[in-house]
Amino acid sequence: MTVTKHATRYLGIFMASLFSLSISVAAPLSTERQATLEHLLIQDCGSCHGLRMTGGLGPALTPQLLADKPRESLIATVMFGRPGTAMPPWDALLNEQEAAWMIDRLLQGVTP
């Protein structure tokens, strides 16, 4: 079980490192898309992580608690979820640039 958990984590980090290559050359997100993502972050992520991102069904997503986590790993978590937990994958609705934008917003702090 521990081997699977570590393998999944490292696979996620590896996949996220590949995403960083495509994120750096992508066009900026439109203001309209950013507003949609902000709404998704507060409403959908907030439904599990708390509207103030201080925790609920899912863990807190405050800048202080995320500060020591690799950005690429956080992006992979958004894209692919966390197997064996309630965290679903969002890759059907988001691309890696959008996931990175959401992670950057979480790192800055989100308030409804």
N, C-alpha and C positions, 0 to 999 in steps of 0.2 A: 504494500500500500504506500509506504513512504517513497519507494523508488518511482512509482507512478506519479505521485504528487510532485516530486522534484523534476521528473522528465517533462511533465506538462508545463511546469513553470519555465523551464529552460527552453522548451519549444516555443512558448509564448514570447519570451525575450528575443529569441532568434527571429521569429516572424516579425516582431515589431521592429527589429533592426533593419530588416528589409524594407519595411514601410517608410522608414525615415529617409531612404533614398528618393522615393517618389514624392514624399511630402515636400521636400525642399525645392522641387521644381514645379509644383502645382500652382495654378493661378489662385490669387486670394479669394476667400469666400465672400460672396455678396453680402451686403448689409441685411437683405431679406433672409438669406440662409442663416446668417448669424443669429437673427432674432428667432428663427424657428428652432435652432439648436439650443438657444438660451431657454426657450419654453420647454423643450424636451428635457433639458437638464434639470430644471426646477420641478416640472410635473412628473415626468417618468422616472428619472433617477431619484428624485425626492420622495416618490411614493415608497421606496424601500430604504433609502438612506436618510430620510427626514428632509422636510422642506428647507431646513437650514443646513442640511448636510452634516448634522451632528449625530447621525446614527438612528437606526430603527431596526427593521428586519436585517438590513445590511449594515456594514460598519460605517463609522463616520468618515466623511471625505473632506475634512478641513485641511487648509494649507499646512498646518502644523503637523498633522498626522501623515500627510502625503509627501512632505519635504524630503524624507530619506529614501523614498522609493524611486527606482529608475523610471523616467518618463516613458521609455519604450515598453516597459513592463505594464505600466498603467494603460497605455494605448492598447496593448495586446489583450488586457483584461476586458476593456470595453468592446473590442472587436470580436473576441472569441469566448467571452464569458469565463466562468470558473466552474469546470466540471465538478459535480458532486455538491454544488451549492445552489442557491436561488438566483445567482448572477447569470443572466442569459447572455448569449452572444448578440451583438448589435450589428454584425457585418451585413445583414440583409437590408438594413435601413441607413447605415452610415458607411462612408468610405473612410480610409485611414486619415485623410486630411481633416475631416470633420471630427473624428474621434480625438485627434491631436488637439484641435481647437477646444473641444470640451475639456480635455485634461488640463490644458493651459488655463482655462477659466476656473477650474477647480483649484489649481495651484495659486491663483490670484485671490480666491475666495468668492463664493457665490452667496448672494442674499436675495430672497424673493422680493 
